Amino acid sequence: MIDPPVDTRTTSPGIVAGPARPPADTLGSPKPDRPRESRLRALDGLRLVAALMVAAYHYGGRDGEVARAWGASPRHEFPTLSPYFAYGCLGVQIFFVISGFVICMSGWRRPPVSHHRPSEEGAPRPSALRSFFASRASRLLPAYWAAIILVTAVFALPMVAFKAVAPSDVLVNLTMLQQPLGVDRVLGVCWTLWAEIRFYALFALCIVLPGANRRRVILFCACWTLAAAIAQGAEQPLLDIVLMPQYAPFFIGGVGLYLVHRDRRDAYAWGIVGVSWLIGQHWAVKGLWHAPAVHAFSYRTTFGIVLVVTLGFLAVAAIALGWLHWANWRWLTVAGALTYPFYLVHEHLGWVVIKALHQSLGIPSYGTFLLTVAAMLLLARLLNRYVEERLTPRLRTVLSRPRP
C-alpha cells in the first residue's frame, strides 16, 4: 500500500512542537542531532518508482483480467520483460517501508493529550490523536472516494466488458472496511489500504496518544516485532489481523529508518532496521516464491525477491542518511503528489485503456503500455488538482476542529 503524499520535511507544518529538550533517554544512546530542516524530495521520487513497479506488475507481470484487456497473456505480449515485471508486486513492500518512515516522521513530537494548552488566540489546540486522525483521513479519503466513484461509473458503461461490483458493495467500499467484511472490492489495490489503516491504528494508540519519543518508538518496534512472531506461531486469525506478521517488518523497518534519519549513530535504530529486513525478506520469499512449474504464469527466484526487498530498504536508508539530498528537484514533489491517485486508479481503469488502445486501435504492446501509464498519470494529476487539493485541506480543518 501506498502512503499518500505528505509534507516530508523533518518538521511538518501544523504539528505543534514539543519541548525544546526531549525527555532523557535511558536506552544508552546519545541525544540525536536535530534533523535537517529540508524536504525529502527523493522520498517522493522513490514513492513514484514503487507505484510504477506495481503498475508494471499489473499490466505485464501477471495473468487474469489484464489478459482479457490485452487479448492474450501478458507473457506473450512482453516475452522479454514479463519475467521482470513479475517482481513489480514488491513495490507494495517498498511502499510499506516508506509509510513507516513517513508516519513516524509525521507523528513525531505531537504533544501527548495531557499536555494540551490553549493556543495564543485562546482556542484549544486539537489533541494529538485528533490531529493525527485528521491528517491521515484527509489524505486518504478524498482521492479514494473519487476513485471508487470513477471506477464504478466506468465499469457500468455498456461498452466496458469488465464486471462491475454490486451497488450495495460499492457503498461498503466507501468505508475502506470491505476487506475484513468480505465484500467485493471496487479497487483491487485497496487491500493495501487495509494494512495501512491497521498500522495507523497501532501507531496512534502506542505512539501518538502518549507522545512520541525515541524510547517509546524503540519499545513499540521491539514489542510489535516480538508480538508478530508470536502471532504467527500461535496461528490465531485475530492476532494475524491485528499484528500483520507478513507486513509488520516493512512498517517497522521504515520506523527504524526514521530513527536513523534522526541519529545515524543510533545502534538501536540500526538493529530495528536489520531485524526488520531479515524478517521481511523471509515473508516476501514465503509469499511470492514457488517451485518452477509449467502452468505457472511467472517464476520469481529467491535471489530476485531478496534483491528487490534489499534494494527497497537500501533506497530508504540512503534517503534517511542524507545521501540523496542532492535530488531536490521540484518536479519530484509533483511526482509524489501523483503517486496515491495513480496507485488507486491505474489497475482497473488501465484494463479499459489497454483494451481500447491495443485491441480496438491496434497499437503495439509496448506503445500501449507506455500510453496507458501516461494516461493514468494524467488522470492522477486531475484527481490531485481538482479533488485532493480542494478537499483535503477542508476535510482536515473540519476533522481537526476542537469541540467543547
Secondary structure as GFF3:
##gff-version 3
##sequence-region A 1 404
A	DSSP	alpha_helix	41	60	.	.	.	ID=ss1
A	DSSP	alpha_helix	65	70	.	.	.	ID=ss2
A	DSSP	alpha_helix	74	77	.	.	.	ID=ss3
A	DSSP	alpha_helix	82	85	.	.	.	ID=ss4
A	DSSP	three_ten_helix	86	90	.	.	.	ID=ss5
A	DSSP	alpha_helix	91	107	.	.	.	ID=ss6
A	DSSP	three_ten_helix	113	115	.	.	.	ID=ss7
A	DSSP	alpha_helix	128	155	.	.	.	ID=ss8
A	DSSP	alpha_helix	167	173	.	.	.	ID=ss9
A	DSSP	alpha_helix	178	181	.	.	.	ID=ss10
A	DSSP	three_ten_helix	188	190	.	.	.	ID=ss11
A	DSSP	alpha_helix	191	203	.	.	.	ID=ss12
A	DSSP	pi_helix	204	208	.	.	.	ID=ss13
A	DSSP	alpha_helix	214	234	.	.	.	ID=ss14
A	DSSP	alpha_helix	237	243	.	.	.	ID=ss15
A	DSSP	alpha_helix	248	262	.	.	.	ID=ss16
A	DSSP	alpha_helix	267	288	.	.	.	ID=ss17
A	DSSP	alpha_helix	302	320	.	.	.	ID=ss18
A	DSSP	alpha_helix	330	354	.	.	.	ID=ss19
A	DSSP	pi_helix	355	360	.	.	.	ID=ss20
A	DSSP	alpha_helix	365	383	.	.	.	ID=ss21
A	DSSP	pi_helix	384	388	.	.	.	ID=ss22
A	DSSP	alpha_helix	389	400	.	.	.	ID=ss23
###
